[in-house]
Amino acid sequence: MARWLMILGAIVFVTGALLHFAPWSLNWFGKLPGDIRIESQHGKVFIPVTSMLVISAVLTLLLHLFKR
């Protein structure tokens, strides 16, 4: 359990550092074809379907590599 918490902490740290020092590196998130964005006078709805599929595939590959 401690190992997973340390890995999760490292991922959060790296993501935070990227957002702080290189915010343009994550500009693609939410702008891929297939991401749903609905704007009306009463509100906004944003569903990043394609972005979540890409992140899921990358995390699956990384976990598969680290598991070996």
N, C-alpha and C positions, 0 to 999 in steps of 0.2 A: 504494500500500500504506500509506503514511504517513497519507493522508487517512482511510482506513478505520479505522486504529488510533486516530486522534484521535476519530473519531465513536464508536467502541466505548468509548473511555475516557470520553467525555462521557455516554454512556448509563449506564455503570456508576456514574459520579459522581452523576448525577441520581437513579438508583435508590437508591443509598446514602443520599443526602440525604433522600429521601422516607421511607425506612425509619427513619432516625434522628429526623427532626423531625416526621413525620406517619405513624406506623405504622398508624393506622386507615385510611389511604387505600388500603391494599392488603389489607384484611380480606376482600374478595370472593374473593381467589385461593384456590381449593380448596374453595369453598363453593357453587359453582354447580351447578344440576341437571345430572347427567351425569358429575360427578366421582366416581370410584369410591373408596370407603374401606371396607376390610375389616379388622375387628379381631377377634382371637381370643385365647385364652389364651397362645398360643405366639408371637404377634407381630402386627405391623400392616403392612398394605399400602395405599399411597395412590397412585392413578393419576389425575392431574388432566386428564382428557380434554377437557372443555369449556373449562376455563381456558386450556389450551394452544391450543385452536382460536381463542379470542378474541385471545390474544396474537399468534398467527400472522397473523390477519386485520389487526390493527392495525399490526404491523410491515410487512406487505406493502403496506398503503396508504401508510405513511410512506416506505418505500423507493421506491415508485412516484412519489410526489410529489417526493422529492429527486432522483430520477433525471432528471426533466424539466429 
